[in-house]
Amino acid sequence: MGRNSLLSLSATDIYELLDPTSCIDAVERAFRLLGVERAQAPVVCGLHVEGGVFHIKAAVMDDGGGGSWFAAKVNANFPGNPKLRGLPTIQGAVLLMDAVSGEPRALMDSASLTALRTAAATAVAVRWLARAESTSVALAGCGVQGRAHLRFVAAAMPKLGLVRLYDPDGAAVRGALDAAAELGIVAEAAEDLGAACRVSDVCITCTPSRRPLLGAQDVSPGTLVAGVGADNEEKHELAPGLLAKSVVIADVLAQCEGMGDLHHAIAAGAMRREEVRAELGEVIAGRRPGRTSDDEVVVFDSTGMALQDVAAAVVVYERAVAAGRGTALELGR
């Protein structure tokens, strides 16, 4: 590609170029860089409109080889889209730029990248916060994000034996069961989320819920709970009482205070910021402890950080260039 040329990459390009292991490793490195303060804190902006919200997330990260990258993601989240318009809930684009020269390098679909990097973050949390002998998962939310989690959690859990799938939408459950079968994952439908979580080692919620789905009574000792869906201040998946009785690990503490399930726990007076044990990056960097016993319930509050987008986008871009994928768009002419 020449100067003033931008590589356009589709969802298909992203799904075919970004495998779970590479994405998990890239996202883990992003968390580690943040944990050792070698990456700037990511920036978030949210703008509400009728029926939805626009999120803008941006970050800069070095690539470990002397280069540096900037990515800005604009996502539109409109929960009513599937039923009202036949459109996806999440749509948008990621702009990747060289942070040394300032050159735009790629423009790529954000929905697919978001699904994969979010699942990768949960997989990193499983690596670092779940008990080593964990074999079962309860997964709430069987849409695009839930199905992405199947592949990534399986990659992070070599002893995975069973996934229990919960979603009020029966068609979504059937789709997730089919996806699990294609991946060789043993899965079953769960009618009661609380019951499924009480007998699972890892519980993951990736829904657009605005009311708590899980409380302290729904989780057994030693469980890792990953709350993934609360990416704005109105969403709410985990009850304040659950966080208050658990070890809480945030992806980015400042973000979780403003829009994660931690936000609701603090607003309810169930816990204080100072009671959060660590950010995930600090655990990975060895600066703060994560799980300290097999009996602890650990909650990972995942609001999604822009460094994940940079890390995943760089892998996609470099592989696309090497494979000759994508469409070159000429700029500045």
C-alpha distance (Angstrom), angle and dihedral (degrees) to the residues before:
residue distance angle dihedral
M1 . . .
G2 3.77 . .
R3 3.76 131.8 .
N4 3.82 118.0 -64.8
S5 3.80 88.6 23.7
L6 3.79 121.8 128.9
L7 3.82 121.9 -163.6
S8 3.81 113.4 -134.7
L9 3.81 113.6 -151.9
S10 3.78 125.3 -170.4
A11 3.79 131.4 -148.2
T12 3.80 88.6 -100.5
D13 3.81 90.4 54.6
I14 3.80 90.6 51.0
Y15 3.80 96.1 47.4
E16 3.81 91.4 48.2
L17 3.81 96.8 44.0
L18 3.81 101.8 41.2
D19 3.80 114.3 68.0
P20 3.84 121.5 -171.7
T21 3.80 98.3 -110.8
S22 3.81 94.9 50.1
C23 3.79 92.2 44.8
I24 3.81 93.1 47.9
D25 3.80 91.6 49.5
A26 3.82 91.9 48.2
V27 3.80 93.1 48.8
E28 3.80 91.6 46.3
R29 3.80 89.3 54.3
A30 3.81 89.7 51.1
F31 3.80 90.7 53.8
R32 3.81 90.7 47.5
L33 3.81 92.4 51.8
L34 3.79 89.9 51.8
G35 3.80 90.1 47.0
V36 3.80 93.1 55.5
E37 3.82 91.5 41.5
R38 3.79 94.4 -114.2
A39 3.79 91.8 125.6
Q40 3.77 129.5 59.3
A41 3.78 116.3 -111.7
P42 3.81 107.7 -93.7
V43 3.82 120.0 -110.9
V44 3.81 125.0 -126.6
C45 3.79 131.4 -170.5
G46 3.80 125.9 178.7
L47 3.81 127.0 -166.6
H48 3.81 120.6 -173.7
V49 3.78 124.2 -148.2
E50 3.78 131.1 170.9
G51 3.79 108.1 -65.8
G52 3.77 97.6 4.5
V53 3.76 152.6 16.2
F54 3.80 137.0 -112.3
H55 3.81 116.6 -139.3
I56 3.79 122.6 -163.2
K57 3.80 115.8 -167.6
A58 3.80 124.2 177.4
A59 3.80 137.2 174.7
V60 3.81 144.8 159.3
M61 3.80 123.5 -135.6
D62 3.81 136.5 170.9
D63 3.78 117.5 -123.9
G64 3.80 97.6 -139.2
G65 3.78 92.1 -112.6
G66 3.78 101.3 79.1
G67 3.78 95.9 -82.4
S68 3.77 130.8 105.6
W69 3.80 132.5 -152.9
F70 3.78 137.7 -158.1
A71 3.79 124.2 -160.1
A72 3.78 131.1 -178.0
K73 3.78 120.2 -170.8
V74 3.79 125.0 -162.9
N75 3.79 112.0 -166.0
A76 3.78 127.4 -179.5
N77 3.82 112.8 -154.5
F78 3.81 112.4 -165.5
P79 3.84 110.0 164.2
G80 3.81 92.9 -170.1
N81 3.80 94.7 56.3
P82 3.83 99.5 94.5
K83 3.81 94.5 54.6
L84 3.80 99.9 31.1
R85 3.80 101.9 39.6
G86 3.79 108.7 7.3
L87 3.80 88.5 -115.4
P88 3.83 130.6 127.9
T89 3.80 118.7 -91.3
I90 3.82 91.0 -126.4
Q91 3.82 124.1 43.9
G92 3.78 132.3 159.4
A93 3.76 148.4 98.6
V94 3.79 141.1 -95.6
L95 3.80 120.7 -141.2
L96 3.82 113.6 -155.8
M97 3.81 118.2 -163.3
D98 3.79 136.6 179.3
A99 3.81 104.0 -107.9
V100 3.82 92.2 -157.6
S101 3.82 98.8 54.2
G102 3.81 100.1 16.4
E103 3.82 91.9 -125.0
P104 3.81 117.5 152.2
R105 3.81 107.5 -123.6
A106 3.79 110.2 172.5
L107 3.77 144.4 7.5
M108 3.78 113.3 -160.0
D109 3.78 141.9 174.0
S110 3.79 109.1 -87.4
A111 3.80 101.9 -161.1
S112 3.79 93.4 65.2
L113 3.80 93.6 40.6
T114 3.82 90.6 48.3
A115 3.79 92.4 50.2
L116 3.79 92.7 51.3
R117 3.80 99.6 41.6
T118 3.83 91.1 45.9
A119 3.79 91.5 52.1
A120 3.80 87.9 46.5
A121 3.81 91.0 55.5
T122 3.81 90.2 53.4
A123 3.80 89.3 48.6
V124 3.82 89.8 52.4
A125 3.81 89.1 51.2
V126 3.81 89.3 50.9
R127 3.81 89.9 51.7
W128 3.79 92.7 52.8
L129 3.79 106.4 27.3
A130 3.81 109.8 30.4
R131 3.78 122.1 87.2
A132 3.80 111.7 -94.6
E133 3.81 92.1 -121.9
S134 3.81 94.4 53.6
T135 3.81 112.2 139.3
S136 3.81 107.3 161.6
V137 3.80 137.9 60.4
A138 3.79 133.8 -166.2
L139 3.80 110.6 -156.0
A140 3.81 122.5 -166.8
G141 3.78 113.9 -164.9
C142 3.80 118.8 41.1
G143 3.79 100.9 -164.6
V144 3.79 127.2 105.5
Q145 3.79 93.0 -57.4
G146 3.80 93.7 46.9
R147 3.79 92.6 50.1
A148 3.81 90.4 49.8
H149 3.79 88.5 53.0
L150 3.79 90.6 57.8
R151 3.81 92.7 64.6
F152 3.78 96.2 40.7
V153 3.80 99.1 44.1
A154 3.80 89.4 48.1
A155 3.82 88.2 54.5
A156 3.82 90.5 52.1
M157 3.82 96.6 43.4
P158 3.81 110.4 58.3
K159 3.82 90.4 178.3
L160 3.82 95.4 50.5
G161 3.79 108.7 145.3
L162 3.81 106.7 162.7
V163 3.80 140.1 15.1
R164 3.79 119.0 -161.7
L165 3.81 110.8 -153.5
Y166 3.79 123.9 -152.6
D167 3.79 129.7 -177.6
P168 3.83 131.5 136.8
D169 3.82 86.5 -133.7
G170 3.80 106.0 81.9
A171 3.80 92.3 -163.1
A172 3.81 90.1 56.2
V173 3.80 90.6 51.9
R174 3.79 91.3 49.9
G175 3.79 90.2 49.8
A176 3.80 91.2 50.9
L177 3.81 91.1 47.7
D178 3.81 89.3 53.5
A179 3.82 90.7 47.8
A180 3.80 91.0 50.1
A181 3.80 91.3 49.9
E182 3.81 90.8 52.0
L183 3.80 89.0 52.6
G184 3.79 93.0 47.6
I185 3.82 91.9 -114.2
V186 3.80 118.8 144.6
A187 3.81 106.9 -127.9
E188 3.77 139.5 165.1
A189 3.80 136.3 -172.5
A190 3.80 117.3 -103.8
E191 3.80 120.9 -152.1
D192 3.83 95.1 -170.5
L193 3.81 116.8 45.9
G194 3.80 94.8 -165.0
A195 3.79 92.2 51.4
A196 3.81 90.7 47.8
C197 3.80 92.4 50.4
R198 3.82 94.0 48.0
V199 3.82 89.9 62.7
S200 3.83 97.5 38.5
D201 3.80 129.6 88.5
V202 3.81 94.3 -146.5
C203 3.81 126.1 32.2
I204 3.80 119.9 -166.4
T205 3.79 126.3 -173.1
C206 3.79 118.0 -168.1
T207 3.78 104.5 162.7
P208 3.82 137.6 119.9
S209 3.82 90.8 -118.4
R210 3.79 119.8 152.8
R211 3.79 94.4 -165.7
P212 3.82 129.6 55.8
L213 3.79 115.3 -84.2
L214 3.80 96.8 -175.9
G215 3.79 132.9 40.1
A216 3.79 133.3 -175.9
Q217 3.81 90.2 -89.8
D218 3.81 91.2 60.3
V219 3.80 97.0 61.8
S220 3.80 130.1 71.8
P221 3.83 125.8 -144.5
G222 3.79 113.3 -78.5
T223 3.80 96.3 25.6
L224 3.79 124.2 139.8
V225 3.80 111.1 -142.7
A226 3.80 117.1 -165.1
G227 3.80 113.5 -165.6
V228 3.79 104.4 -162.6
G229 3.79 106.7 157.2
A230 3.82 102.5 66.8
D231 3.80 99.4 90.7
N232 3.79 95.7 141.8
E233 3.78 133.8 39.6
E234 3.81 94.1 -101.8
K235 3.80 97.1 55.7
H236 3.79 118.1 88.2
E237 3.81 128.4 176.8
L238 3.82 107.2 152.4
A239 3.80 122.7 56.4
P240 3.82 117.4 -121.2
G241 3.81 89.3 -120.6
L242 3.80 90.9 59.6
L243 3.80 92.4 54.4
A244 3.81 91.7 44.3
K245 3.81 91.1 57.3
S246 3.80 95.4 42.9
V247 3.78 141.4 68.3
V248 3.81 103.5 -100.6
I249 3.81 121.3 -148.9
A250 3.81 117.2 -177.1
D251 3.77 128.5 -156.5
V252 3.83 90.9 -144.6
L253 3.80 112.2 -1.2
A254 3.81 96.0 -152.6
Q255 3.81 90.9 52.2
C256 3.79 93.8 46.2
E257 3.80 90.0 52.0
G258 3.78 89.7 55.9
M259 3.79 104.5 39.2
G260 3.79 114.4 -2.4
D261 3.79 131.2 90.6
L262 3.81 84.9 -89.3
H263 3.81 86.6 64.5
H264 3.80 90.3 61.0
A265 3.81 93.5 44.1
I266 3.80 91.4 53.4
A267 3.81 92.4 44.6
A268 3.81 89.5 52.0
G269 3.80 91.6 50.9
A270 3.80 91.1 -118.8
M271 3.81 93.9 125.2
R272 3.78 144.4 -6.0
R273 3.81 132.1 -122.9
E274 3.81 89.0 -110.8
E275 3.80 90.2 62.0
V276 3.80 92.9 64.5
R277 3.79 104.8 105.7
A278 3.80 98.9 -148.7
E279 3.75 149.8 -42.7
L280 3.80 113.5 -95.0
G281 3.81 91.0 -114.8
E282 3.80 90.5 56.8
V283 3.81 89.8 52.7
I284 3.80 92.2 49.9
A285 3.81 91.1 46.9
G286 3.81 91.0 50.8
R287 3.79 93.2 -119.3
R288 3.81 95.7 118.2
P289 3.79 133.9 18.2
G290 3.77 123.5 -102.2
R291 3.80 118.3 -173.7
T292 3.82 110.2 3.1
S293 3.82 99.9 177.8
D294 3.79 139.7 22.2
D295 3.81 91.1 -118.6
E296 3.80 96.9 58.3
V297 3.78 119.5 107.9
V298 3.79 105.4 -139.2
V299 3.81 122.1 -161.4
F300 3.80 118.3 -160.6
D301 3.81 109.2 -159.8
S302 3.80 104.6 -155.3
T303 3.80 115.6 -171.2
G304 3.80 95.2 158.4
M305 3.79 122.4 -107.8
A306 3.78 128.3 -140.5
L307 3.81 92.8 -125.6
Q308 3.80 86.6 70.2
D309 3.80 88.6 57.5
V310 3.81 92.6 50.2
A311 3.80 92.8 48.0
A312 3.80 94.5 48.9
A313 3.82 94.7 40.6
V314 3.81 92.6 53.8
V315 3.81 91.5 53.6
V316 3.80 90.8 49.5
Y317 3.82 93.5 46.6
E318 3.80 95.9 48.1
R319 3.79 92.3 47.7
A320 3.79 91.5 46.3
V321 3.81 91.4 53.4
A322 3.81 91.4 48.1
A323 3.82 92.3 48.3
G324 3.80 96.8 40.7
R325 3.80 92.0 -118.8
G326 3.79 127.9 152.5
T327 3.80 135.6 35.4
A328 3.81 122.3 -78.2
L329 3.79 114.3 -129.7
E330 3.80 116.8 -162.6
L331 3.82 114.9 -136.1
G332 3.78 132.3 -170.1
R333 3.80 96.8 28.6
